[in-house]
Amino acid sequence: MDYRKLGRTDLNVSAIGLGCVTFDREITPEQSFTIMDYAVERGINLFDTAEAYADGKSEATVGAWLKQSGRRAQIVLATKARPPLGDRLIEATEASLQRLHTDYIDLYQLHAWDPNTPLEETLSALDTLVKSGKVRYVGCSNFLAWQLCKALWLADAHSWVRMDSVQPNYNLAVRDIEKELLPFCAEEEIGVITYSPLGAGFLTGKYHEVGDAPAGTRFDILPAHWEIYKGREAMRRMEGLRSVAGETGRSMVSLALSWVLGQPGITSVLIGARITAHIDQALQAKEMGLAPELRQALNDL
């Protein structure tokens, strides 16, 4: 496993991170424990959850595992607070700490931009949390480049803690962060932790039409995913991936994972696992990599 420094922080995170969104939503706590044991044994040290995942139950499952395993010191623990933000973050952090059975959070992230709360109020609350020792570093998720830029500017102007990471959706079907966000993060030394490397299963090839989701799949459980991937371009890229897979003899999953795991400017890629084989898929894809001409063929999609 490769480990990379997260932005300007002293956190060294595994190139593959464990996204805990499936815990207590798609798999049981017992299955989740198995996934976490398996991930740590294979060198994954970044665990990412959120108060919104299963309405706090994901955090509670991670916390129960941390308490039972005694591995808190080995884990870079990341969680997220959903809007409304602002002063509510103080209370939200306390609730997350309690569910996670820990005294501190390594990376506390804003889950989404909050247009209804002054950003100054939110950043001031984050600064208080870091100075209190309950949070080590702060970041954001699903921010556009201008939103992250505004947060950095305000933090600098008020001498508050800065955003050290951003967590965007990124895969072969959704590549908009390449235009502004990735170059901005490289310039400002912001860590980039991406999620949905398979597009919530879209890039596995199991979906063919909008609304056609096999029972039990991510799109069946959360139909809102169709809003992201139902467009003509996403469908075209997915079918292009299917063609490249047929030509090379590699699976769509392997190609999609290898592509995102080898993209420049990415610190860590979160894998959402329901079974241990999903972790193995990511590890194998990282080891296989892509020849330059094959990466170019996928880029050209």
C-alpha positions as a Markdown table, in Angstrom:
| # | Residue | x | y | z |
|---|---|---|---|---|
| 1 | Met | 0.0 | 0.0 | 0.0 |
| 2 | Asp | 1.2 | 3.5 | -0.8 |
| 3 | Tyr | 0.8 | 6.3 | 1.7 |
| 4 | Arg | 0.6 | 9.9 | 0.8 |
| 5 | Lys | 0.6 | 13.1 | 2.7 |
| 6 | Leu | -2.8 | 14.8 | 2.8 |
| 7 | Gly | -2.2 | 18.4 | 1.7 |
| 8 | Arg | -0.2 | 20.4 | 4.2 |
| 9 | Thr | -1.2 | 18.2 | 7.1 |
| 10 | Asp | 0.9 | 15.6 | 8.9 |
| 11 | Leu | -1.6 | 12.9 | 8.0 |
| 12 | Asn | -0.3 | 10.1 | 5.9 |
| 13 | Val | -3.2 | 8.3 | 4.3 |
| 14 | Ser | -3.4 | 5.1 | 2.3 |
| 15 | Ala | -3.9 | 5.5 | -1.5 |
| 16 | Ile | -7.1 | 3.5 | -1.1 |
| 17 | Gly | -9.4 | 4.6 | 1.6 |
| 18 | Leu | -12.4 | 2.8 | 3.1 |
| 19 | Gly | -15.7 | 4.6 | 2.5 |
| 20 | Cys | -18.1 | 3.6 | 5.2 |
| 21 | Val | -21.3 | 4.7 | 3.5 |
| 22 | Thr | -22.5 | 1.1 | 3.2 |
| 23 | Phe | -22.4 | 0.4 | 7.0 |
| 24 | Asp | -25.8 | -0.2 | 8.5 |
| 25 | Arg | -27.4 | 0.8 | 5.2 |
| 26 | Glu | -26.5 | -2.0 | 2.9 |
| 27 | Ile | -24.6 | -4.4 | 5.2 |
| 28 | Thr | -25.0 | -5.3 | 8.9 |
| 29 | Pro | -22.7 | -4.1 | 11.7 |
| 30 | Glu | -21.2 | -7.6 | 11.8 |
| 31 | Gln | -20.4 | -7.5 | 8.1 |
| 32 | Ser | -19.0 | -4.0 | 8.5 |
| 33 | Phe | -16.7 | -5.3 | 11.2 |
| 34 | Thr | -15.4 | -7.9 | 8.8 |
| 35 | Ile | -14.8 | -5.3 | 6.2 |
| 36 | Met | -12.9 | -3.0 | 8.6 |
| 37 | Asp | -10.7 | -5.9 | 9.8 |
| 38 | Tyr | -9.9 | -6.9 | 6.3 |
| 39 | Ala | -9.1 | -3.3 | 5.2 |
| 40 | Val | -6.7 | -2.7 | 8.0 |
| 41 | Glu | -4.9 | -6.0 | 7.5 |
| 42 | Arg | -4.3 | -4.9 | 3.9 |
| 43 | Gly | -2.8 | -1.5 | 4.8 |
| 44 | Ile | -5.9 | 0.8 | 4.5 |
| 45 | Asn | -5.7 | 3.4 | 7.2 |
| 46 | Leu | -8.2 | 6.0 | 6.0 |
| 47 | Phe | -11.8 | 5.4 | 7.2 |
| 48 | Asp | -14.3 | 7.9 | 6.0 |
| 49 | Thr | -17.9 | 8.2 | 7.4 |
| 50 | Ala | -20.5 | 10.9 | 8.0 |
| 51 | Glu | -23.3 | 11.8 | 10.3 |
| 52 | Ala | -25.6 | 11.6 | 7.3 |
| 53 | Tyr | -24.7 | 7.9 | 6.6 |
| 54 | Ala | -27.7 | 5.8 | 7.8 |
| 55 | Asp | -28.5 | 8.8 | 10.1 |
| 56 | Gly | -25.5 | 8.3 | 12.3 |
| 57 | Lys | -25.5 | 4.5 | 12.4 |
| 58 | Ser | -22.4 | 4.3 | 10.2 |
| 59 | Glu | -20.5 | 6.4 | 12.7 |
| 60 | Ala | -21.8 | 4.2 | 15.5 |
| 61 | Thr | -20.7 | 1.1 | 13.7 |
| 62 | Val | -17.2 | 2.5 | 13.1 |
| 63 | Gly | -17.0 | 3.6 | 16.7 |
| 64 | Ala | -18.0 | 0.2 | 18.0 |
| 65 | Trp | -15.3 | -1.4 | 15.9 |
| 66 | Leu | -12.7 | 1.1 | 17.1 |
| 67 | Lys | -13.6 | 0.4 | 20.7 |
| 68 | Gln | -13.5 | -3.3 | 20.3 |
| 69 | Ser | -10.4 | -3.5 | 18.1 |
| 70 | Gly | -8.3 | -1.0 | 20.0 |
| 71 | Arg | -7.0 | 0.3 | 16.7 |
| 72 | Arg | -7.9 | 3.9 | 17.0 |
| 73 | Ala | -4.2 | 5.0 | 16.8 |
| 74 | Gln | -3.8 | 3.2 | 13.5 |
| 75 | Ile | -6.7 | 4.9 | 11.8 |
| 76 | Val | -6.9 | 8.3 | 10.1 |
| 77 | Leu | -10.6 | 8.9 | 11.0 |
| 78 | Ala | -12.6 | 11.2 | 8.8 |
| 79 | Thr | -16.2 | 12.1 | 9.1 |
| 80 | Lys | -18.5 | 14.8 | 7.8 |
| 81 | Ala | -21.2 | 17.2 | 9.0 |
| 82 | Arg | -24.3 | 17.9 | 6.8 |
| 83 | Pro | -26.0 | 21.3 | 6.4 |
| 84 | Pro | -27.2 | 23.3 | 8.2 |
| 85 | Leu | -23.7 | 24.2 | 9.3 |
| 86 | Gly | -22.5 | 27.2 | 11.3 |
| 87 | Asp | -22.6 | 27.1 | 15.1 |
| 88 | Arg | -24.4 | 23.7 | 14.9 |
| 89 | Leu | -21.1 | 22.2 | 14.1 |
| 90 | Ile | -20.1 | 22.3 | 17.8 |
| 91 | Glu | -23.0 | 20.2 | 18.8 |
| 92 | Ala | -22.7 | 17.9 | 15.8 |
| 93 | Thr | -19.1 | 17.2 | 16.5 |
| 94 | Glu | -19.9 | 16.2 | 20.1 |
| 95 | Ala | -22.5 | 13.8 | 18.8 |
| 96 | Ser | -20.1 | 12.3 | 16.2 |
| 97 | Leu | -17.4 | 11.9 | 18.9 |
| 98 | Gln | -19.8 | 10.0 | 21.1 |
| 99 | Arg | -20.9 | 7.7 | 18.3 |
| 100 | Leu | -17.3 | 7.2 | 17.2 |
| 101 | His | -16.0 | 6.4 | 20.7 |
| 102 | Thr | -13.1 | 8.7 | 20.3 |
| 103 | Asp | -11.8 | 12.0 | 21.8 |
| 104 | Tyr | -10.8 | 13.5 | 18.5 |
| 105 | Ile | -11.5 | 13.4 | 14.8 |
| 106 | Asp | -8.5 | 13.5 | 12.4 |
| 107 | Leu | -10.3 | 15.1 | 9.5 |
| 108 | Tyr | -13.7 | 16.8 | 10.0 |
| 109 | Gln | -15.3 | 17.8 | 6.7 |
| 110 | Leu | -18.3 | 19.9 | 5.6 |
| 111 | His | -20.5 | 17.4 | 3.7 |
| 112 | Ala | -21.8 | 20.0 | 1.3 |
| 113 | Trp | -22.0 | 23.7 | 0.6 |
| 114 | Asp | -24.5 | 25.5 | 2.8 |
| 115 | Pro | -26.0 | 28.5 | 1.0 |
| 116 | Asn | -28.2 | 29.4 | 3.9 |
| 117 | Thr | -25.5 | 29.9 | 6.6 |
| 118 | Pro | -22.8 | 32.6 | 6.5 |
| 119 | Leu | -19.5 | 30.9 | 5.7 |
| 120 | Glu | -17.8 | 33.0 | 8.3 |
| 121 | Glu | -20.0 | 31.4 | 11.0 |
| 122 | Thr | -19.1 | 27.9 | 9.8 |
| 123 | Leu | -15.4 | 28.6 | 9.5 |
| 124 | Ser | -15.3 | 30.2 | 12.9 |
| 125 | Ala | -16.9 | 27.1 | 14.4 |
| 126 | Leu | -14.3 | 24.9 | 12.7 |
| 127 | Asp | -11.5 | 27.0 | 14.1 |
| 128 | Thr | -13.0 | 26.6 | 17.6 |
| 129 | Leu | -13.1 | 22.8 | 17.2 |
| 130 | Val | -9.5 | 22.6 | 16.1 |
| 131 | Lys | -8.3 | 24.9 | 18.9 |
| 132 | Ser | -10.2 | 22.8 | 21.4 |
| 133 | Gly | -8.4 | 19.6 | 20.2 |
| 134 | Lys | -11.5 | 17.8 | 19.2 |
| 135 | Val | -10.6 | 18.1 | 15.5 |
| 136 | Arg | -7.1 | 17.9 | 14.1 |
| 137 | Tyr | -7.8 | 19.1 | 10.5 |
| 138 | Val | -10.8 | 20.3 | 8.5 |
| 139 | Gly | -11.9 | 19.8 | 4.9 |
| 140 | Cys | -14.9 | 19.8 | 2.7 |
| 141 | Ser | -16.9 | 17.6 | 0.4 |
| 142 | Asn | -18.8 | 18.4 | -2.8 |
| 143 | Phe | -17.5 | 22.0 | -3.0 |
| 144 | Leu | -16.9 | 23.7 | -6.3 |
| 145 | Ala | -13.5 | 25.4 | -6.9 |
| 146 | Trp | -14.9 | 28.9 | -6.2 |
| 147 | Gln | -16.5 | 27.7 | -2.9 |
| 148 | Leu | -13.2 | 26.2 | -1.7 |
| 149 | Cys | -11.3 | 29.3 | -2.8 |
| 150 | Lys | -13.7 | 31.5 | -0.8 |
| 151 | Ala | -13.3 | 29.4 | 2.3 |
| 152 | Leu | -9.5 | 29.6 | 2.0 |
| 153 | Trp | -9.6 | 33.4 | 1.5 |
| 154 | Leu | -11.9 | 33.9 | 4.5 |
| 155 | Ala | -9.8 | 31.6 | 6.7 |
| 156 | Asp | -6.6 | 33.5 | 5.8 |
| 157 | Ala | -8.3 | 36.9 | 6.3 |
| 158 | His | -9.5 | 35.9 | 9.9 |
| 159 | Ser | -6.5 | 33.7 | 10.8 |
| 160 | Trp | -8.7 | 30.7 | 11.1 |
| 161 | Val | -7.7 | 27.1 | 10.3 |
| 162 | Arg | -7.7 | 26.4 | 6.5 |
| 163 | Met | -9.4 | 23.7 | 4.5 |
| 164 | Asp | -6.7 | 21.0 | 4.0 |
| 165 | Ser | -8.8 | 18.6 | 1.9 |
| 166 | Val | -11.7 | 18.3 | -0.5 |
| 167 | Gln | -13.8 | 15.2 | -1.3 |
| 168 | Pro | -15.4 | 15.2 | -4.7 |
| 169 | Asn | -17.1 | 12.6 | -6.9 |
| 170 | Tyr | -14.7 | 11.4 | -9.5 |
| 171 | Asn | -14.7 | 8.6 | -12.0 |
| 172 | Leu | -14.6 | 7.9 | -15.8 |
| 173 | Ala | -18.2 | 9.2 | -16.2 |
| 174 | Val | -17.9 | 12.3 | -14.0 |
| 175 | Arg | -14.7 | 14.3 | -14.6 |
| 176 | Asp | -15.7 | 17.9 | -14.1 |
| 177 | Ile | -13.2 | 18.4 | -11.3 |
| 178 | Glu | -10.3 | 18.2 | -13.8 |
| 179 | Lys | -11.2 | 21.7 | -15.2 |
| 180 | Glu | -10.8 | 23.9 | -12.1 |
| 181 | Leu | -10.8 | 22.0 | -8.8 |
| 182 | Leu | -7.8 | 19.7 | -9.3 |
| 183 | Pro | -5.5 | 22.5 | -10.7 |
| 184 | Phe | -6.6 | 24.7 | -7.8 |
| 185 | Cys | -5.9 | 22.0 | -5.2 |
| 186 | Ala | -2.5 | 21.4 | -6.7 |
| 187 | Glu | -1.7 | 25.1 | -6.5 |
| 188 | Glu | -2.9 | 25.5 | -2.9 |
| 189 | Glu | -1.6 | 22.1 | -1.6 |
| 190 | Ile | -5.1 | 20.8 | -0.8 |
| 191 | Gly | -5.5 | 17.0 | -0.4 |
| 192 | Val | -8.0 | 15.4 | -2.7 |
| 193 | Ile | -9.9 | 12.3 | -1.5 |
| 194 | Thr | -12.3 | 11.1 | -4.2 |
| 195 | Tyr | -15.3 | 8.9 | -3.9 |
| 196 | Ser | -17.5 | 6.8 | -6.2 |
| 197 | Pro | -14.7 | 5.4 | -8.4 |
| 198 | Leu | -17.2 | 3.1 | -10.0 |
| 199 | Gly | -20.0 | 5.7 | -10.1 |
| 200 | Ala | -22.0 | 4.0 | -7.4 |
| 201 | Gly | -21.9 | 0.9 | -9.7 |
| 202 | Phe | -22.8 | 2.7 | -12.9 |
| 203 | Leu | -19.4 | 1.8 | -14.4 |
| 204 | Thr | -19.8 | -1.9 | -13.7 |
| 205 | Gly | -22.1 | -2.1 | -16.7 |
| 206 | Lys | -25.1 | -3.4 | -14.8 |
| 207 | Tyr | -27.3 | -0.4 | -15.7 |
| 208 | His | -28.6 | 0.1 | -19.3 |
| 209 | Glu | -31.5 | 2.5 | -19.0 |
| 210 | Val | -32.7 | 5.1 | -16.6 |
| 211 | Gly | -34.8 | 3.4 | -14.0 |
| 212 | Asp | -33.5 | 0.0 | -14.8 |
| 213 | Ala | -31.8 | -1.0 | -11.6 |
| 214 | Pro | -31.5 | -4.6 | -10.4 |
| 215 | Ala | -32.9 | -5.2 | -6.9 |
| 216 | Gly | -30.5 | -4.5 | -4.2 |
| 217 | Thr | -28.1 | -2.4 | -6.3 |
| 218 | Arg | -27.0 | 1.1 | -5.2 |
| 219 | Phe | -29.3 | 2.7 | -7.8 |
| 220 | Asp | -32.2 | 0.7 | -6.5 |
| 221 | Ile | -31.5 | 1.7 | -2.9 |
| 222 | Leu | -30.9 | 5.3 | -3.8 |
| 223 | Pro | -32.6 | 6.2 | -7.1 |
| 224 | Ala | -31.3 | 9.8 | -6.8 |
| 225 | His | -28.0 | 8.4 | -8.4 |
| 226 | Trp | -29.8 | 8.5 | -11.7 |
| 227 | Glu | -29.8 | 12.3 | -11.6 |
| 228 | Ile | -26.0 | 12.2 | -11.8 |
| 229 | Tyr | -25.5 | 9.5 | -14.4 |
| 230 | Lys | -28.6 | 9.5 | -16.6 |
| 231 | Gly | -27.1 | 12.1 | -19.1 |
| 232 | Arg | -26.1 | 11.2 | -22.6 |
| 233 | Glu | -22.4 | 11.8 | -21.9 |
| 234 | Ala | -22.3 | 9.6 | -18.9 |
| 235 | Met | -24.0 | 6.8 | -20.8 |
| 236 | Arg | -21.7 | 7.2 | -23.7 |
| 237 | Arg | -18.6 | 7.0 | -21.5 |
| 238 | Met | -19.9 | 3.9 | -19.8 |
| 239 | Glu | -20.6 | 2.2 | -23.1 |
| 240 | Gly | -17.1 | 3.2 | -24.3 |
| 241 | Leu | -15.7 | 1.6 | -21.2 |
| 242 | Arg | -17.6 | -1.5 | -22.0 |
| 243 | Ser | -16.0 | -1.6 | -25.5 |
| 244 | Val | -12.5 | -1.1 | -24.2 |
| 245 | Ala | -13.1 | -3.9 | -21.7 |
| 246 | Gly | -14.2 | -6.2 | -24.5 |
| 247 | Glu | -11.1 | -5.3 | -26.5 |
| 248 | Thr | -8.6 | -5.8 | -23.7 |
| 249 | Gly | -10.1 | -8.7 | -21.9 |
| 250 | Arg | -10.1 | -6.8 | -18.6 |
| 251 | Ser | -13.4 | -6.2 | -16.7 |
| 252 | Met | -15.0 | -2.8 | -16.7 |
| 253 | Val | -14.5 | -2.7 | -12.9 |
| 254 | Ser | -10.8 | -3.3 | -13.2 |
| 255 | Leu | -10.3 | -0.7 | -15.8 |
| 256 | Ala | -12.3 | 2.0 | -14.1 |
| 257 | Leu | -10.6 | 1.4 | -10.8 |
| 258 | Ser | -7.1 | 1.4 | -12.3 |
| 259 | Trp | -7.9 | 4.6 | -14.1 |
| 260 | Val | -8.9 | 6.6 | -11.1 |
| 261 | Leu | -6.3 | 5.1 | -8.8 |
| 262 | Gly | -3.6 | 6.3 | -11.2 |
| 263 | Gln | -4.9 | 9.7 | -12.0 |
| 264 | Pro | -2.5 | 12.6 | -11.1 |
| 265 | Gly | -3.5 | 14.9 | -8.2 |
| 266 | Ile | -5.5 | 12.4 | -6.3 |
| 267 | Thr | -4.4 | 11.7 | -2.7 |
| 268 | Ser | -6.7 | 8.8 | -1.9 |
| 269 | Val | -9.6 | 7.0 | -3.5 |
| 270 | Leu | -12.5 | 5.8 | -1.3 |
| 271 | Ile | -13.8 | 2.4 | -1.9 |
| 272 | Gly | -17.3 | 1.6 | -0.6 |
| 273 | Ala | -17.4 | -2.2 | 0.1 |
| 274 | Arg | -20.2 | -4.6 | 0.9 |
| 275 | Ile | -17.9 | -7.7 | 0.8 |
| 276 | Thr | -14.2 | -8.1 | 1.2 |
| 277 | Ala | -13.9 | -9.0 | -2.5 |
| 278 | His | -14.6 | -5.3 | -3.3 |
| 279 | Ile | -11.4 | -4.3 | -1.4 |
| 280 | Asp | -9.5 | -7.0 | -3.3 |
| 281 | Gln | -10.8 | -5.6 | -6.6 |
| 282 | Ala | -9.3 | -2.2 | -5.7 |
| 283 | Leu | -6.0 | -3.6 | -4.6 |
| 284 | Gln | -5.6 | -5.7 | -7.7 |
| 285 | Ala | -6.6 | -2.8 | -10.0 |
| 286 | Lys | -4.0 | -0.6 | -8.3 |
| 287 | Glu | -1.3 | -3.3 | -8.7 |
| 288 | Met | -2.2 | -3.9 | -12.4 |
| 289 | Gly | -2.3 | -0.2 | -13.3 |
| 290 | Leu | -2.7 | 0.9 | -17.0 |
| 291 | Ala | -0.3 | 1.0 | -19.8 |
| 292 | Pro | 0.1 | 4.6 | -21.2 |
| 293 | Glu | -1.8 | 3.8 | -24.4 |
| 294 | Leu | -4.7 | 2.1 | -22.5 |
| 295 | Arg | -4.9 | 5.1 | -20.1 |
| 296 | Gln | -5.1 | 7.4 | -23.1 |
| 297 | Ala | -7.8 | 5.3 | -24.6 |
| 298 | Leu | -9.9 | 5.7 | -21.5 |
| 299 | Asn | -9.1 | 9.4 | -21.3 |
| 300 | Asp | -10.3 | 9.8 | -24.8 |
| 301 | Leu | -13.8 | 8.6 | -23.8 |
